[in-house]
Amino acid sequence: MVVFLVTFFVLMLIGVPICFCMLGSSALYIIVNDISARIIVEKFCTGPNSFTLLAIPFFILAANLMNNGGVTDRMFTFCRKWVGHFTGGLGHVNVLASVIFAGMSGAAVADAGGLGQLELKAMRDAHFDDDFTLAVTGASSTIGPVIPPSIPAVVYAVSAGCSIGGLFMAGIIPGLLMAASMCVVVYIWAKIKNYEKDPKATWKERWIATKRGFLSLLTPAIIIGGIWSGKFTPTEAAIVASLYAGFLSFVVYKQLKLSDLKALLLNTAEQTIVSLCIIASSAVFGWVLTYERIPQIAANWFLSLSDSPTVFIFLSMGILLIVGCFMETIAAITIMTPVLLPIATSMGYSPVHFGVVMILVLMIGLITPPVGLVTYTLANISGVAFTRIAKATMPFLGVLLIVLICIALFPQLSLFLPGLMGTGV
């Protein structure tokens, strides 16, 4: 077991992709312990063999279509006309746009890389400084995987065996609390810096922006409404989202041509392969953890410290926060869920509530060093140093941690909607 763990951490520290860290260390363990190598192939192939996981490529495709097909542009204009005149101006627009985009794609990096480029240009043109611009863009991107639909939620639901519909609904109130807390920071920051705000749009301008973006804004309603009403499953919702985004981009807005489809599909395939390779490798990795009874050892360790559910949830958040600082979200979910969830449920926590807490913690990890994928994405598209962006996001990190603690301590903030809508808790 020592060789297994040392190999995993050494590979990770020297920069080997996380899927090969898991697969390599697991393969070494199986070979050293003279276990049939057949288990590697079996678990690697069966790990991603799930109908539910089909949602991942379709949500990625939907995000790519929206970012390239004029959908996000119309959505951003709509937000600007409605909230751009508040103190903080485009900062509030940035947050609201991320909330709406969250109801379409479910991926933080897609928000930062696609919508983020649009927000970055608009805020620079309006003479906002880069620290504020990139901080609010990075922080608001973390809303994406919390408000449904959510790719991390799909992965967690498969790992935990819980209701995806329930998990989707459970993310709405926490996501809105995240947005509200960020708007408070935007307001205070703008007051201190005396940033300019947009002139208040006329009702005619708002009507034009709403009419222009109406079909784009229907996307979250179609996805969430379809799941809630039982018209389609979350996986089918992803397919519907892709078809609808394609219809808007190719037919209605005519921003894309058929010749663009090949590049979009290739990009989607590349992103999907990365995610599914991590899931496949984690199935082998998870088998080794189970074989060595790591979940039971972890449970005994937690119980030796305290049998208090509150102490457990705070210890779990601390561990996940550290893991999220170093590890990609999907890998972290697939590794940590089998270890922490059995303990959480034994202490009375709902799998859905614990899933929301886990996803929120790991989203915070996307903007914290040393990995911080969202921060790296913003550094690449802006040309601003990673460390400068990470430092600038500290005020937003503070309010996100407050929201996280509230969600952890008051389960009904996440379980109220799933209970009300009967989607499972």
C-alpha positions as CSV (number, residue, x, y, z in Angstrom):
1,M,0.0,0.0,0.0
2,V,2.9,2.4,0.7
3,V,4.3,1.8,-2.8
4,F,0.9,2.5,-4.2
5,L,0.5,5.9,-2.4
6,V,4.1,7.0,-2.9
7,T,3.9,6.2,-6.7
8,F,0.6,8.1,-7.0
9,F,1.9,11.3,-5.2
10,V,5.3,11.2,-6.9
11,L,3.7,11.0,-10.4
12,M,1.4,13.8,-9.5
13,L,4.2,16.0,-8.2
14,I,6.3,15.6,-11.3
15,G,3.3,16.8,-13.5
16,V,2.0,13.5,-14.9
17,P,-1.7,13.9,-16.0
18,I,-4.0,12.8,-13.1
19,C,-5.5,9.9,-15.1
20,F,-2.0,8.3,-15.6
21,C,-1.2,8.9,-11.9
22,M,-4.2,6.9,-10.9
23,L,-3.8,4.2,-13.5
24,G,0.0,3.9,-13.1
25,S,0.0,3.6,-9.3
26,S,-3.0,1.1,-9.5
27,A,-1.3,-1.0,-12.1
28,L,2.0,-1.1,-10.0
29,Y,0.0,-2.2,-6.9
30,I,-1.8,-5.0,-8.8
31,I,1.5,-6.3,-10.3
32,V,3.4,-6.1,-7.1
33,N,0.7,-7.9,-5.2
34,D,0.4,-10.6,-7.9
35,I,-3.2,-9.8,-8.7
36,S,-4.6,-10.7,-12.1
37,A,-4.0,-7.8,-14.5
38,R,-7.4,-8.6,-16.0
39,I,-8.9,-6.4,-13.2
40,I,-7.2,-3.3,-14.7
41,V,-8.9,-3.8,-18.1
42,E,-12.2,-4.8,-16.6
43,K,-12.5,-1.8,-14.3
44,F,-11.1,0.6,-16.9
45,C,-13.7,-0.4,-19.4
46,T,-16.7,-0.7,-17.0
47,G,-16.0,2.6,-15.1
48,P,-17.3,5.0,-17.8
49,N,-19.9,2.5,-19.0
50,S,-22.9,4.4,-17.9
51,F,-25.9,6.0,-19.7
52,T,-25.8,8.9,-17.3
53,L,-22.3,9.8,-18.3
54,L,-23.5,10.5,-21.8
55,A,-24.6,13.8,-20.4
56,I,-21.0,15.0,-20.2
57,P,-20.1,15.2,-24.0
58,F,-23.5,16.7,-24.8
59,F,-23.2,19.5,-22.1
60,I,-19.7,20.2,-23.4
61,L,-21.0,20.4,-27.0
62,A,-23.8,22.7,-25.9
63,A,-21.3,25.0,-24.2
64,N,-19.1,25.1,-27.3
65,L,-22.0,25.8,-29.5
66,M,-23.3,28.6,-27.3
67,N,-19.8,30.2,-26.9
68,N,-19.3,30.2,-30.7
69,G,-22.8,30.6,-32.0
70,G,-23.8,34.0,-30.7
71,V,-25.8,32.7,-27.7
72,T,-23.5,34.1,-25.0
73,D,-23.2,37.5,-26.8
74,R,-27.0,38.0,-26.7
75,M,-27.2,36.8,-23.1
76,F,-24.4,39.2,-22.0
77,T,-26.2,42.1,-23.7
78,F,-29.4,41.3,-22.0
79,C,-27.7,41.3,-18.6
80,R,-26.0,44.5,-19.3
81,K,-29.2,46.4,-20.2
82,W,-30.9,45.2,-17.0
83,V,-28.2,45.5,-14.3
84,G,-25.3,47.5,-15.8
85,H,-26.5,50.7,-14.1
86,F,-26.1,49.4,-10.6
87,T,-23.0,50.4,-8.6
88,G,-20.3,48.0,-9.8
89,G,-21.8,48.0,-13.3
90,L,-20.3,45.3,-15.4
91,G,-19.3,43.4,-12.3
92,H,-22.9,42.6,-11.6
93,V,-23.5,41.9,-15.3
94,N,-20.6,39.4,-15.1
95,V,-22.2,37.6,-12.1
96,L,-25.7,37.5,-13.6
97,A,-24.4,36.3,-17.0
98,S,-22.6,33.4,-15.2
99,V,-25.8,32.5,-13.4
100,I,-27.7,32.3,-16.7
101,F,-24.9,30.5,-18.4
102,A,-24.7,28.1,-15.5
103,G,-28.2,27.0,-16.5
104,M,-27.0,26.1,-19.9
105,S,-23.5,24.4,-19.7
106,G,-22.6,23.2,-16.2
107,A,-18.8,23.7,-16.7
108,A,-16.7,26.4,-14.9
109,V,-13.9,26.3,-17.4
110,A,-16.4,26.8,-20.3
111,D,-17.7,29.8,-18.5
112,A,-14.3,31.3,-17.9
113,G,-12.9,30.5,-21.4
114,G,-16.0,31.4,-23.5
115,L,-18.2,33.9,-21.7
116,G,-15.1,35.1,-19.8
117,Q,-13.4,36.4,-23.0
118,L,-16.5,38.5,-23.7
119,E,-16.6,39.8,-20.2
120,L,-12.9,40.6,-20.1
121,K,-13.1,42.7,-23.3
122,A,-16.2,44.5,-22.2
123,M,-14.8,45.4,-18.8
124,R,-11.4,46.5,-20.1
125,D,-13.2,48.7,-22.7
126,A,-15.1,50.2,-19.8
127,H,-11.8,50.9,-18.0
128,F,-12.2,48.5,-15.1
129,D,-8.8,47.4,-13.8
130,D,-7.6,43.9,-14.4
131,D,-7.6,42.8,-10.8
132,F,-11.3,43.5,-10.4
133,T,-12.2,42.2,-13.9
134,L,-10.4,38.9,-13.6
135,A,-11.3,38.3,-9.9
136,V,-15.1,38.7,-10.6
137,T,-14.8,36.7,-13.8
138,G,-13.0,33.8,-12.1
139,A,-15.2,33.8,-9.0
140,S,-18.5,33.9,-11.0
141,S,-17.3,31.0,-13.2
142,T,-17.5,28.7,-10.1
143,I,-21.3,29.1,-10.1
144,G,-21.5,27.1,-13.3
145,P,-21.2,23.6,-11.9
146,V,-23.4,24.4,-8.8
147,I,-26.5,25.6,-10.6
148,P,-28.0,22.9,-12.8
149,P,-27.1,21.4,-15.2
150,S,-23.7,20.4,-13.8
151,I,-21.1,18.0,-15.2
152,P,-19.5,17.5,-11.7
153,A,-23.0,16.7,-10.3
154,V,-23.4,14.0,-13.0
155,V,-20.1,12.5,-12.1
156,Y,-20.9,12.6,-8.3
157,A,-24.4,11.1,-8.8
158,V,-22.9,8.2,-10.7
159,S,-20.2,7.7,-8.1
160,A,-22.7,8.0,-5.2
161,G,-25.7,6.2,-6.8
162,C,-28.0,9.1,-5.9
163,S,-30.6,11.1,-7.9
164,I,-29.2,13.4,-10.5
165,G,-32.4,15.3,-10.7
166,G,-32.4,15.8,-7.0
167,L,-28.7,16.9,-7.1
168,F,-29.5,19.3,-9.9
169,M,-32.4,20.9,-7.9
170,A,-30.3,21.0,-4.8
171,G,-27.7,23.3,-6.4
172,I,-30.1,26.1,-7.3
173,I,-30.4,27.9,-3.9
174,P,-26.6,27.5,-3.1
175,G,-25.7,28.8,-6.6
176,L,-28.0,31.9,-6.1
177,L,-26.4,32.5,-2.6
178,M,-23.0,32.4,-4.3
179,A,-24.1,35.0,-6.8
180,A,-25.7,37.2,-4.2
181,S,-22.5,37.1,-2.0
182,M,-20.4,38.0,-5.0
183,C,-22.6,41.0,-5.9
184,V,-22.0,42.3,-2.3
185,V,-18.2,42.2,-2.9
186,V,-18.7,43.8,-6.3
187,Y,-20.7,46.6,-4.8
188,I,-18.2,47.3,-2.0
189,W,-15.2,47.0,-4.3
190,A,-16.8,49.4,-6.8
191,K,-17.7,51.9,-4.0
192,I,-14.1,51.9,-2.8
193,K,-12.6,52.3,-6.3
194,N,-15.3,54.6,-7.5
195,Y,-15.8,52.6,-10.7
196,E,-18.1,53.9,-13.5
197,K,-21.4,52.3,-14.2
198,D,-23.4,52.1,-17.4
199,P,-26.1,54.7,-18.0
200,K,-29.5,53.3,-17.1
201,A,-31.0,51.7,-20.1
202,T,-34.4,52.8,-21.3
203,W,-37.3,50.3,-21.3
204,K,-37.1,50.3,-25.1
205,E,-33.5,49.2,-25.0
206,R,-34.3,46.5,-22.4
207,W,-37.1,45.3,-24.5
208,I,-34.9,45.1,-27.6
209,A,-32.2,43.2,-25.6
210,T,-34.7,40.9,-24.1
211,K,-36.3,40.1,-27.5
212,R,-32.9,39.6,-29.1
213,G,-31.8,37.2,-26.4
214,F,-35.2,35.6,-25.6
215,L,-34.5,32.3,-27.4
216,S,-31.1,32.0,-25.7
217,L,-32.6,32.7,-22.3
218,L,-35.1,29.9,-22.8
219,T,-32.3,27.3,-22.6
220,P,-32.2,27.0,-18.8
221,A,-36.0,26.9,-18.6
222,I,-36.1,24.1,-21.2
223,I,-33.4,22.1,-19.4
224,I,-34.6,22.5,-15.8
225,G,-38.3,22.5,-16.7
226,G,-37.9,19.3,-18.7
227,I,-36.1,17.5,-15.8
228,W,-38.5,18.8,-13.2
229,S,-41.6,17.9,-15.2
230,G,-40.3,14.4,-16.0
231,K,-40.3,15.0,-19.7
232,F,-36.7,13.9,-20.0
233,T,-33.8,12.6,-17.9
234,P,-30.7,14.7,-17.1
235,T,-28.9,12.8,-19.9
236,E,-31.7,13.5,-22.4
237,A,-31.7,17.2,-21.2
238,A,-28.0,17.4,-22.3
239,I,-29.0,16.1,-25.7
240,V,-31.9,18.6,-25.9
241,A,-29.6,21.4,-24.8
242,S,-27.1,20.5,-27.6
243,L,-29.8,20.3,-30.3
244,Y,-31.3,23.6,-29.1
245,A,-28.0,25.4,-29.0
246,G,-27.2,24.0,-32.5
247,F,-30.6,25.2,-33.8
248,L,-30.0,28.7,-32.5
249,S,-26.4,28.9,-33.7
250,F,-26.8,27.4,-37.2
251,V,-30.4,28.2,-38.1
252,V,-31.7,31.2,-36.1
253,Y,-28.6,33.4,-35.5
254,K,-26.6,31.9,-38.4
255,Q,-23.4,32.6,-36.5
256,L,-22.0,29.2,-37.4
257,K,-21.7,27.3,-40.7
258,L,-21.6,23.6,-41.3
259,S,-17.9,23.9,-42.0
260,D,-17.5,25.0,-38.3
261,L,-19.1,21.8,-37.0
262,K,-16.0,19.6,-37.5
263,A,-13.8,21.8,-35.3
264,L,-16.6,22.0,-32.6
265,L,-17.1,18.3,-32.5
266,L,-13.3,17.7,-32.3
267,N,-13.0,20.1,-29.4
268,T,-15.9,18.4,-27.7
269,A,-14.3,15.0,-28.2
270,E,-11.0,16.1,-26.8
271,Q,-12.6,17.5,-23.7
272,T,-14.8,14.5,-23.3
273,I,-11.9,12.0,-23.6
274,V,-10.1,13.8,-20.8
275,S,-13.1,13.5,-18.5
276,L,-13.9,9.9,-19.4
277,C,-10.2,8.8,-19.1
278,I,-10.2,10.2,-15.6
279,I,-13.4,8.4,-14.7
280,A,-12.0,5.1,-16.2
281,S,-8.7,5.4,-14.4
282,S,-10.5,6.3,-11.1
283,A,-12.5,3.0,-11.4
284,V,-9.2,1.1,-11.2
285,F,-7.9,3.4,-8.5
286,G,-11.1,3.0,-6.5
287,W,-10.9,-0.8,-6.7
288,V,-7.5,-0.6,-5.1
289,L,-8.8,1.7,-2.3
290,T,-11.7,-0.7,-1.7
291,Y,-9.4,-3.8,-1.8
292,E,-7.2,-2.2,0.9
293,R,-10.3,-1.1,2.9
294,I,-9.3,2.6,2.8
295,P,-13.0,3.8,3.3
296,Q,-13.2,1.7,6.5
297,I,-9.8,3.0,7.7
298,A,-10.9,6.5,6.9
299,A,-14.2,6.0,8.8
300,N,-12.4,4.7,11.9
301,W,-10.0,7.6,11.7
302,F,-12.8,10.2,11.6
303,L,-14.6,8.5,14.4
304,S,-11.5,8.4,16.5
305,L,-11.3,12.2,16.3
306,S,-15.0,12.8,17.0
307,D,-18.4,11.3,16.4
308,S,-19.9,14.7,15.8
309,P,-21.5,15.2,12.4
310,T,-20.5,18.9,12.5
311,V,-16.9,18.1,13.2
312,F,-17.0,15.5,10.4
313,I,-18.4,17.9,7.8
314,F,-15.8,20.6,8.6
315,L,-12.9,18.0,8.5
316,S,-14.3,16.8,5.2
317,M,-14.5,20.3,3.8
318,G,-10.9,21.0,4.9
319,I,-9.6,17.8,3.2
320,L,-11.6,18.5,0.0
321,L,-10.4,22.1,-0.1
322,I,-6.8,20.8,0.0
323,V,-7.5,18.2,-2.6
324,G,-9.3,20.7,-4.8
325,C,-6.2,22.9,-4.7
326,F,-4.1,20.2,-6.3
327,M,-6.5,17.9,-8.3
328,E,-8.9,18.2,-11.2
329,T,-12.5,18.3,-10.1
330,I,-13.8,15.1,-11.7
331,A,-10.8,13.1,-10.4
332,A,-11.3,14.5,-6.9
333,I,-15.0,13.5,-7.0
334,T,-14.4,10.0,-8.2
335,I,-11.6,9.4,-5.7
336,M,-13.1,11.1,-2.6
337,T,-16.8,10.1,-2.9
338,P,-16.3,6.4,-2.1
339,V,-14.1,7.4,0.9
340,L,-16.2,10.2,2.5
341,L,-19.8,9.4,1.4
342,P,-20.3,6.2,3.5
343,I,-19.1,8.1,6.6
344,A,-21.4,11.0,5.8
345,T,-24.5,8.9,5.4
346,S,-23.7,6.9,8.6
347,M,-23.7,10.3,10.4
348,G,-27.1,11.2,9.0
349,Y,-26.1,13.4,6.0
350,S,-28.1,13.1,2.8
351,P,-26.0,12.0,-0.2
352,V,-27.6,14.9,-2.1
353,H,-26.6,17.5,0.5
354,F,-23.1,16.1,0.9
355,G,-22.8,16.1,-2.9
356,V,-23.6,19.9,-3.0
357,V,-21.1,20.6,-0.3
358,M,-18.4,18.5,-2.1
359,I,-19.0,20.2,-5.4
360,L,-19.0,23.7,-3.9
361,V,-15.7,23.0,-2.0
362,L,-14.1,21.7,-5.2
363,M,-15.3,24.7,-7.2
364,I,-13.5,27.0,-4.7
365,G,-10.4,24.9,-5.6
366,L,-10.7,26.0,-9.2
367,I,-9.7,29.6,-8.3
368,T,-7.0,28.7,-5.7
369,P,-3.3,28.0,-6.2
370,P,-1.4,25.9,-7.1
371,V,-3.6,24.3,-9.8
372,G,-6.7,26.6,-10.1
373,L,-7.8,25.6,-13.6
374,V,-10.1,28.6,-13.9
375,T,-7.4,31.0,-12.8
376,Y,-5.0,29.4,-15.3
377,T,-7.6,29.8,-18.0
378,L,-8.0,33.5,-17.3
379,A,-4.2,34.0,-17.1
380,N,-4.0,32.5,-20.6
381,I,-6.7,34.6,-22.2
382,S,-5.7,37.8,-20.4
383,G,-2.0,37.8,-20.3
384,V,-2.1,38.6,-16.6
385,A,0.1,36.6,-14.2
386,F,-1.5,33.7,-12.4
387,T,-0.3,34.8,-9.0
388,R,-1.8,38.3,-9.5
389,I,-5.2,36.9,-10.4
390,A,-5.1,34.4,-7.5
391,K,-4.4,37.3,-5.1
392,A,-7.2,39.5,-6.5
393,T,-9.8,36.7,-6.0
394,M,-9.2,36.6,-2.2
395,P,-12.3,38.8,-1.3
396,F,-14.5,36.6,-3.4
397,L,-12.9,33.5,-1.9
398,G,-13.8,34.8,1.6
399,V,-17.5,35.2,0.8
400,L,-17.6,31.8,-1.0
401,L,-16.3,30.1,2.2
402,I,-19.0,31.8,4.2
403,V,-21.7,30.5,1.8
404,L,-20.1,27.0,2.0
405,I,-20.3,27.0,5.8
406,C,-23.9,28.1,5.7
407,I,-24.8,25.3,3.2
408,A,-22.9,22.7,5.3
409,L,-24.6,23.8,8.6
410,F,-28.1,24.2,7.2
411,P,-28.9,21.3,4.9
412,Q,-32.4,22.6,4.0
413,L,-30.7,25.3,1.9
414,S,-29.9,22.5,-0.5
415,L,-32.6,20.0,0.2
416,F,-35.6,22.3,0.2
417,L,-36.2,22.3,-3.6
418,P,-35.5,18.6,-4.2
419,G,-38.0,17.8,-1.4
420,L,-40.6,20.3,-2.8
421,M,-40.3,19.0,-6.3
422,G,-40.1,15.3,-5.3
423,T,-36.8,14.7,-7.2
424,G,-35.2,12.7,-4.4
425,V,-32.9,13.7,-1.5
